[in-house]
Amino acid sequence: MPHLTSTDIAGRIEDLYGAPLARLEAHARDQPPGMLSALLGMHDALALAERSIDFHRDHLARLILPERQIGPHEVSHLVDGTRRLTEAVAVRETQANSAAAVLQSLARAPAPTAASPTPTLPAPAAPLAAQSAAHSR
């Protein structure tokens, strides 16, 4: 599966539902939880993970500037920042893969056309005759 970003996932959600993400988010707030709200939640988690990756990567880059001395105090910050960056990358990968798999399994339903027949509901089944509990001889 290709590496997808939150922007890619947002585009796929918009394509699937045929509306901009902002409008879909507003619509989902007024609806009971469903597939749309699940996809939007996955997108939000993915976007948060990407922002976290950027933040921790930049923080680590500042910690290892050539003019900075790295002593015992800085080492603990480097280890902590590296751990947090690793966690953010794991979350991003999990959310991206999950969202992509769900989106790949869904397809936009074609719009009904005037030529397509209207589906009719099947007639209700006839009621069953009551059966007697007594045995016949």
SVG drawing of the C-alpha trace seen along z (x, -y; Angstrom):
<svg xmlns="http://www.w3.org/2000/svg" viewBox="-56 -27 86 70">
<polyline fill="none" stroke="black" stroke-width="0.4" points="0.0,0.0 1.4,-3.4 2.2,-5.9 -0.7,-8.2 -0.8,-11.6 -3.7,-13.2 -4.2,-15.3 -4.4,-12.2 -6.9,-10.6 -9.0,-13.9 -9.1,-13.9 -10.3,-10.3 -13.0,-11.0 -14.1,-14.0 -14.2,-11.9 -16.1,-9.1 -18.8,-11.4 -18.8,-14.0 -18.4,-17.0 -15.6,-19.1 -14.2,-17.9 -15.5,-20.9 -19.1,-20.2 -18.7,-16.5 -17.5,-17.3 -20.5,-19.6 -22.9,-17.0 -21.3,-14.3 -21.9,-16.3 -25.6,-16.2 -25.8,-12.5 -25.5,-9.4 -22.0,-7.8 -21.4,-5.9 -18.8,-5.3 -18.3,-9.0 -17.6,-9.9 -15.2,-7.0 -13.3,-8.1 -13.2,-11.7 -11.9,-10.5 -9.2,-8.5 -8.3,-11.5 -8.0,-13.7 -5.8,-11.2 -3.6,-11.0 -3.3,-14.8 -2.5,-15.1 0.2,-12.4 1.7,-14.3 1.8,-17.5 3.4,-15.7 6.1,-14.2 6.9,-17.7 7.1,-19.1 9.3,-16.3 11.6,-16.3 12.1,-20.0 12.7,-19.7 15.4,-17.1 17.0,-19.1 17.4,-22.0 18.8,-19.8 21.6,-18.5 22.7,-21.8 26.5,-21.7 27.1,-24.6 25.3,-22.9 27.0,-20.8 25.4,-17.5 25.7,-16.6 23.9,-14.2 20.9,-16.6 20.5,-16.9 20.8,-13.2 17.7,-12.5 15.9,-15.1 17.2,-13.4 16.1,-10.0 12.6,-11.3 12.3,-13.3 13.3,-10.2 10.8,-8.0 8.0,-10.6 9.0,-10.9 8.9,-7.1 5.5,-6.9 4.1,-9.6 5.5,-7.8 3.8,-4.5 0.5,-6.3 0.7,-7.9 1.5,-4.6 -1.3,-2.8 -3.9,-5.5 -2.8,-5.9 -2.9,-2.1 -6.3,-1.7 -7.9,-4.6 -6.5,-3.6 -7.8,0.0 -11.3,-1.2 -11.4,-3.7 -10.2,-1.0 -13.1,1.3 -15.7,-1.4 -16.9,-2.7 -19.1,-5.7 -22.6,-4.5 -23.6,-5.7 -26.3,-8.3 -29.7,-6.9 -30.7,-7.5 -34.1,-7.9 -33.6,-4.8 -32.8,-2.6 -35.8,-0.7 -37.0,-1.5 -36.5,1.5 -39.7,2.9 -40.0,4.4 -41.0,8.1 -44.5,8.9 -44.8,9.9 -44.9,13.6 -48.3,15.1 -48.9,15.8 -48.3,19.4 -51.3,21.4 -51.4,22.0 -50.3,25.5 -51.9,27.5 -49.8,28.9 -51.9,32.0 -50.7,35.1 -53.0,36.7 -53.7,40.4"/>
</svg>
